[in-house]
Amino acid sequence: MTAVEATVRGRVGKGRRADRGVSFLLLPALIPVLIFSVGPLLYGIYLSFTDARGGRNAVISFVGLKNFGEVLTDGDFWSSFKIGLIWAVGVTVLQFAAALGLALLLNSDLRFRGLARALAMAPWAMPPIVIGLMWRLVYHPTAGVLNETLRDAHVIGHNIDWLNNFGTVLPAIIVVGVWTGMPQTTVVLLAGLQGVASELHEAASVDGAGVWRRFWSITLPQLRPVIIAITSLDFVWNINQFAMVYALTQGGPGGRTRLPMLFAYEEAFRYGFFGYAAALGVAITIVVLAVLGLYLWRQMRENAS
């Protein structure tokens, strides 16, 4: 064996030992993930093929695809999924538009920019339950600040029960969803904006391009990968929303805001159909992945062309 071969083998051996050492150090972080994420996920998939019900000493039997067959014919579930899509798409689109405007503002030479950035992140630091309870007070029909403000501005002549009116409840919770999720979208877009080379804007300005022209021709194309990533994540987060909407409306009135996860929650913890609720969760995951995959496939095709 030559000296070079011995040196190479020694370095490979050291690299493998280093990899094993890194893997060993990662174990404390991986164990909670396996226990609290992967384990419940696999158990939920198992339950979806059973008739598991609530109650002590309940006997669990394997039922195969029966639960999934019931999901396909459950009109209440598909109604909730339709509401969930309206909610998720509406919140994601409005959230992106508002966050992009805020990111552009925070990326400019704004006075007290640091303070503005800190205030913009405030909703991110609040638990969903707290946000839901806070906005319930805002929307309160008699003591809420929203009705009082609109009355003082002579926009409305009487109080509106925002969260118990079929025509206003879904737009009302969409507003809350946009306000809640805007900070993380703003952070990502702001990071993307700071990665856009200033030389491109300077060159376009020399060529006579105005502000809007530079925005459409330079800023948005440069942000395209960031936009695809954050809107995809926002869609998944929004359609899986539970705590905030539950605190606001508990799915009412009349199921008008019963999102898919709320529907699955009721099947499990109100009626005790754990097997069927697990099948609902699996079905929601599959449909969301299909919708998201179609969206990403179209975006990749447009990028390729």
C-alpha positions as CSV (number, residue, x, y, z in Angstrom):
1,M,0.0,0.0,0.0
2,T,1.4,3.3,-1.0
3,A,1.6,6.3,1.3
4,V,-1.1,8.1,-0.8
5,E,-3.5,5.2,-0.4
6,A,-2.9,5.0,3.3
7,T,-3.5,8.7,3.7
8,V,-6.8,8.5,1.7
9,R,-8.0,5.5,3.7
10,G,-7.1,7.2,6.9
11,R,-9.1,10.3,5.9
12,V,-12.1,8.1,4.8
13,G,-12.0,6.3,8.1
14,K,-11.9,9.6,10.0
15,G,-14.8,10.9,7.9
16,R,-16.9,7.8,8.7
17,R,-16.1,8.1,12.4
18,A,-17.1,11.8,12.3
19,D,-20.4,10.9,10.6
20,R,-21.1,8.3,13.3
21,G,-20.3,10.9,15.9
22,V,-22.7,13.5,14.3
23,S,-25.4,10.9,14.1
24,F,-24.9,10.0,17.8
25,L,-25.2,13.7,18.7
26,L,-28.4,14.0,16.7
27,L,-30.1,11.2,18.6
28,P,-31.5,13.4,21.4
29,A,-33.2,15.6,18.9
30,L,-34.5,12.7,16.8
31,I,-36.0,10.7,19.7
32,P,-38.7,13.3,20.5
33,V,-39.5,13.5,16.7
34,L,-40.0,9.8,16.6
35,I,-42.1,9.7,19.7
36,F,-44.3,12.7,19.2
37,S,-44.5,12.9,15.4
38,V,-43.7,9.7,13.5
39,G,-45.2,7.4,16.2
40,P,-48.6,9.1,16.3
41,L,-48.6,9.3,12.5
42,L,-48.1,5.6,12.1
43,Y,-50.6,4.8,14.8
44,G,-53.2,7.1,13.2
45,I,-52.7,5.3,9.8
46,Y,-53.2,2.0,11.7
47,L,-56.4,3.2,13.3
48,S,-57.8,4.3,10.0
49,F,-58.1,0.6,9.0
50,T,-59.9,-0.3,12.2
51,D,-63.3,0.4,13.9
52,A,-61.7,1.9,17.0
53,R,-64.3,3.7,19.2
54,G,-64.2,5.6,22.4
55,G,-64.9,3.9,25.7
56,R,-63.0,1.7,28.2
57,N,-62.1,-1.8,27.1
58,A,-63.4,-1.2,23.6
59,V,-62.5,-4.0,21.2
60,I,-60.7,-2.9,18.1
61,S,-61.3,-4.9,14.9
62,F,-59.6,-4.6,11.5
63,V,-62.1,-3.3,8.9
64,G,-59.8,-2.8,5.9
65,L,-60.9,0.0,3.6
66,K,-64.4,0.3,5.0
67,N,-63.7,3.7,6.7
68,F,-62.3,5.1,3.5
69,G,-65.4,4.0,1.6
70,E,-67.5,5.9,4.1
71,V,-65.4,8.9,3.6
72,L,-66.0,8.9,-0.1
73,T,-69.7,8.9,0.4
74,D,-69.9,11.3,3.4
75,G,-71.5,14.5,2.1
76,D,-70.8,16.3,5.4
77,F,-67.1,15.7,5.1
78,W,-66.9,16.9,1.5
79,S,-69.0,20.0,2.5
80,S,-66.4,20.7,5.2
81,F,-63.6,20.1,2.8
82,K,-65.1,22.6,0.3
83,I,-65.3,25.2,3.2
84,G,-61.7,24.3,4.0
85,L,-60.5,24.9,0.5
86,I,-62.3,28.3,0.4
87,W,-60.7,29.2,3.7
88,A,-57.2,27.9,2.8
89,V,-57.1,29.5,-0.7
90,G,-58.6,32.8,0.5
91,V,-56.3,33.1,3.5
92,T,-53.2,32.1,1.5
93,V,-53.8,34.5,-1.3
94,L,-54.8,37.5,0.9
95,Q,-52.0,36.7,3.3
96,F,-49.4,36.7,0.5
97,A,-50.7,40.0,-0.9
98,A,-50.6,41.7,2.5
99,A,-47.3,40.2,3.5
100,L,-45.7,41.2,0.2
101,G,-46.8,44.8,0.7
102,L,-45.6,44.8,4.3
103,A,-42.2,43.2,3.2
104,L,-41.7,45.9,0.5
105,L,-42.5,48.6,3.2
106,L,-40.1,47.1,5.7
107,N,-37.4,46.7,3.0
108,S,-37.5,50.4,2.3
109,D,-35.7,53.2,4.1
110,L,-38.4,53.4,6.7
111,R,-37.9,55.5,9.8
112,F,-38.0,53.3,13.0
113,R,-37.7,50.3,10.7
114,G,-36.5,48.0,13.5
115,L,-39.5,48.9,15.7
116,A,-41.9,48.3,12.7
117,R,-40.4,44.9,12.0
118,A,-40.8,43.9,15.7
119,L,-44.5,45.1,15.7
120,A,-45.2,43.2,12.5
121,M,-44.0,40.0,14.1
122,A,-46.4,40.3,17.1
123,P,-49.1,37.9,15.9
124,W,-46.5,35.3,15.4
125,A,-45.7,35.2,19.1
126,M,-49.3,34.7,20.2
127,P,-50.8,31.2,20.7
128,P,-53.7,30.4,18.3
129,I,-56.2,30.0,21.2
130,V,-55.2,33.5,22.5
131,I,-55.7,34.9,19.1
132,G,-59.1,33.3,18.8
133,L,-60.3,34.6,22.1
134,M,-58.9,38.1,21.4
135,W,-60.7,38.3,18.1
136,R,-64.0,37.0,19.7
137,L,-63.9,40.2,21.8
138,V,-63.2,42.3,18.6
139,Y,-66.2,40.7,16.9
140,H,-68.5,40.8,19.9
141,P,-71.9,42.0,18.7
142,T,-72.5,44.5,21.5
143,A,-69.2,45.3,23.2
144,G,-66.8,44.6,20.3
145,V,-64.5,47.3,19.1
146,L,-65.3,46.6,15.5
147,N,-69.0,47.4,15.7
148,E,-68.3,50.4,17.8
149,T,-65.8,51.8,15.3
150,L,-68.1,51.2,12.4
151,R,-71.0,52.8,14.2
152,D,-68.9,55.9,15.0
153,A,-67.9,56.1,11.4
154,H,-71.6,55.8,10.3
155,V,-70.8,52.7,8.2
156,I,-73.4,50.6,9.9
157,G,-76.6,51.6,11.7
158,H,-76.9,48.6,14.0
159,N,-74.7,45.9,15.6
160,I,-73.6,43.0,13.5
161,D,-73.1,39.5,15.0
162,W,-70.1,38.7,12.9
163,L,-69.5,35.2,14.1
164,N,-73.1,34.0,14.2
165,N,-74.2,35.4,10.8
166,F,-74.0,33.0,7.8
167,G,-73.0,35.8,5.5
168,T,-70.2,37.3,7.6
169,V,-68.7,34.5,9.6
170,L,-66.4,33.0,6.9
171,P,-65.0,36.4,5.8
172,A,-64.5,37.3,9.4
173,I,-62.4,34.3,10.3
174,I,-60.5,34.7,7.0
175,V,-59.5,38.2,8.2
176,V,-58.2,36.6,11.4
177,G,-56.3,33.9,9.5
178,V,-54.6,36.5,7.3
179,W,-53.6,38.6,10.3
180,T,-52.3,35.5,12.1
181,G,-50.2,34.0,9.4
182,M,-48.9,37.2,7.8
183,P,-45.7,37.6,10.0
184,Q,-44.0,34.4,8.8
185,T,-44.9,35.1,5.2
186,T,-43.5,38.6,5.6
187,V,-40.2,37.3,7.1
188,V,-39.7,34.9,4.2
189,L,-40.5,37.5,1.5
190,L,-38.4,40.1,3.3
191,A,-35.4,37.7,3.2
192,G,-36.1,37.2,-0.5
193,L,-36.3,40.9,-1.2
194,Q,-32.9,41.4,0.5
195,G,-31.5,38.8,-1.8
196,V,-32.4,40.7,-5.0
197,A,-29.3,42.3,-6.4
198,S,-29.6,46.1,-6.2
199,E,-27.5,46.3,-9.4
200,L,-30.5,45.0,-11.4
201,H,-32.7,47.8,-10.2
202,E,-30.0,50.4,-10.8
203,A,-29.5,49.2,-14.4
204,A,-33.2,49.1,-15.0
205,S,-33.6,52.6,-13.6
206,V,-30.8,53.9,-15.9
207,D,-32.8,52.4,-18.8
208,G,-35.8,54.4,-17.8
209,A,-37.9,51.7,-16.0
210,G,-40.2,53.1,-13.4
211,V,-41.0,51.7,-10.0
212,W,-43.8,49.4,-11.1
213,R,-41.9,48.2,-14.2
214,R,-38.9,47.3,-12.0
215,F,-41.3,45.5,-9.6
216,W,-43.0,43.4,-12.3
217,S,-39.9,42.7,-14.4
218,I,-37.2,42.3,-11.7
219,T,-38.5,41.9,-8.1
220,L,-41.3,39.3,-8.8
221,P,-39.3,37.1,-11.1
222,Q,-36.4,37.1,-8.6
223,L,-38.9,36.2,-5.8
224,R,-40.6,33.4,-7.7
225,P,-38.9,30.4,-6.0
226,V,-39.5,32.1,-2.6
227,I,-43.2,32.7,-3.5
228,I,-43.8,29.1,-4.6
229,A,-42.2,27.8,-1.4
230,I,-44.0,30.1,1.1
231,T,-47.5,29.9,-0.6
232,S,-47.2,26.1,-0.6
233,L,-46.4,26.0,3.1
234,D,-49.1,28.5,3.9
235,F,-51.7,26.5,2.1
236,V,-50.8,23.4,4.1
237,W,-50.7,25.3,7.4
238,N,-54.1,27.0,6.6
239,I,-56.0,23.9,5.6
240,N,-54.8,22.1,8.7
241,Q,-55.9,25.0,10.9
242,F,-57.8,24.0,14.0
243,A,-57.1,25.8,17.3
244,M,-57.8,29.4,16.2
245,V,-61.0,28.6,14.3
246,Y,-62.2,26.4,17.1
247,A,-61.7,29.2,19.6
248,L,-63.5,31.6,17.4
249,T,-66.6,29.6,16.2
250,Q,-66.2,25.9,17.1
251,G,-67.3,25.3,13.5
252,G,-70.6,27.2,13.7
253,P,-73.0,28.6,12.9
254,G,-74.6,25.5,11.4
255,G,-71.3,24.1,10.3
256,R,-70.5,27.2,8.2
257,T,-66.9,27.3,9.5
258,R,-66.4,23.5,10.1
259,L,-63.0,23.0,8.5
260,P,-61.9,19.5,7.7
261,M,-59.8,19.2,10.9
262,L,-62.7,20.4,13.0
263,F,-64.9,17.8,11.3
264,A,-62.4,15.0,12.1
265,Y,-62.1,16.3,15.7
266,E,-65.8,16.1,16.2
267,E,-66.0,12.6,14.9
268,A,-63.2,11.5,17.2
269,F,-63.9,13.4,20.5
270,R,-67.6,14.2,20.3
271,Y,-68.9,11.0,18.8
272,G,-66.0,8.6,19.7
273,F,-65.4,7.3,16.1
274,F,-61.6,7.2,16.4
275,G,-61.1,4.8,13.4
276,Y,-63.3,6.9,11.1
277,A,-61.6,10.1,12.3
278,A,-58.2,8.7,11.6
279,A,-59.4,7.7,8.1
280,L,-60.6,11.3,7.6
281,G,-57.1,12.6,8.6
282,V,-55.5,10.3,6.1
283,A,-57.9,11.3,3.4
284,I,-57.3,15.0,4.1
285,T,-53.6,14.4,3.8
286,I,-53.9,12.6,0.5
287,V,-56.2,15.2,-1.1
288,V,-54.0,18.1,0.2
289,L,-50.8,16.4,-1.2
290,A,-52.6,15.9,-4.5
291,V,-53.7,19.6,-4.7
292,L,-50.3,20.8,-3.6
293,G,-48.5,18.5,-6.1
294,L,-50.6,19.8,-9.0
295,Y,-49.8,23.4,-8.0
296,L,-46.1,22.7,-7.8
297,W,-46.1,20.7,-11.0
298,R,-47.7,23.6,-12.9
299,Q,-45.2,26.1,-11.3
300,M,-42.3,23.9,-12.4
301,R,-43.6,23.6,-15.9
302,E,-43.9,27.4,-16.1
303,N,-40.4,27.8,-14.8
304,A,-39.1,25.3,-17.3
305,S,-40.8,27.1,-20.2
